[in-house]
Amino acid sequence: MQIRQYHSQQGDHFYSTPLNWVLFFGSVFFFVANLFAAISIFPGYSLAIGASPFLAGLQNTTFGVAAVILRLFLGPVMDKRGPHPLMLAGAFTFATTPLLLLLSPSYEMLLAARVYQSVGLAVYLPGVSTLAAEMAPEGKIGTYLGASRIFINLGLLAGPSGALLIVDHFGYTNWFLVSALTSAFSLALLAAVKTPVVKARAEQVITSFGQITRALAEKQVYPVMAGIALYSFTYSGVVSFAAVHIETAAPGIEAAYFFIIHGIAGIAGCLGAGALSDRFGRGNVAWPILAIVGIGAIAFSFLPFLPALMVICGIILGLGIQGSSLVFAAWLIDVSKPELRATTMSLQENTIDIFFALSAMVFGAAAQGPGLDTAFLFSGIMIMALILPLSRKTTTIIARQNQESKGTR
């Protein structure tokens, strides 16, 4: 038996045209806007059609868990078939899910639709990084990943707020129609993107588990994944509990301002971190910017004593979290083999999802007990305590690999 392994037949410059990037970034924006709109809207929709609060939360949990499981199988498929076809399939699930709910507005259909829609979550986001890396000119992967993260952040800012506005004024039916149309537009834009032309070559069949094992055989992956886990833990706490923390620690301050500041700072972080890591190296930028996340989390824990820290923490956490997410993703792309890139990026997304869920449990328990300030303090101290060992581990692995490569010459 044979499988297809894909390789570019033309130079990178052919795909790195302004029009191609506009099409790609436009598709990313509309997809991400609908992704986060769905996460925000469907709990309220569940309650509106008669589901209990527990079931309202269950559908989002089902969506995330199904995506984690699917990535274990679909990540390796993206390596074998290329990311573009599966990304198109993922965008298609988002374009058609609202239509299913229009046909049958029931919780049973919603749960089934969320499992169906999880295909999009499983393949599109890792596909964004993989395809951007394939299209970017040599030595500019970090810069173009940074640009893609800007549009992800813009989608995050626009999606939930736009969806809530439509639901409040026009109802869920009209939002489903708008979601279907904008997701279809994302699909059309992605279909127009010119991706590297590929050719097949014969190789021994490798199972999905085999692909994952090969991806994890690269020792540099482990400290990078640990860094991803650390910023994800804090990121989840910020997304889920920052508003509650601000309302309890500084009652006179509007939590919405924190997220606006955080979002703008995140865009700035994406602009700078990618270019800096391209110039100075991933490791030289990744660990310092992760330290910024730790400093921001520790400072956020002191909000009850100094409410003005809300502005400073919004800036620090926005820069640190988004900058870390970009640089660590670029680093994973660098250390992974091209034929295992999508598998590696799928493992990254699963790491993020797992630590998002773990963090939500820890911060939720802290809110019921010692307080959210303690949870943010713990998160920041954990990051600061682990950065130096992880940095040394990375240096040791690289030095050992360099010695081994010299020994084989």
Secondary structure, 3 states (H helix, E strand, C coil): CCCCCCCECCCHHHCCCHHHHHHHHHHHHHHHHHHHHHHHHHHHHHHHCCCCHHHHHHHHHHHHHHHHHHHHHHHHHHHHHCHHHHHHHHHHHHHHHHHHHHHCCCHHHHHHHHHHHHHHHHHHHHHHHHHHHHHCCCCCHHHHHHHHHHHHHHHHHHHHHHHHHHHHHHCHHHHHHHHHHHHHHHHHHHHCCCCCCECCCCCCCCCHHHHHHHHHCCCCHHHHHHHHHHHHHHHHHHHHHHHHHHHHHCCCCCHHHHHHHHHHHHHHHHHHHHHHHHHHCHHHHHHHHHHHHHHHHHHHHCCCCCCCHHHHHHHHHHHHHHHHHHHHHHHHHHHCCHHHHHHHHHHHHHHHHHHHHHHHHHHHHHHHCCCHHHHHHHHHHHHHHHHHHHHHHHHHHHHHHHHHHHHCC
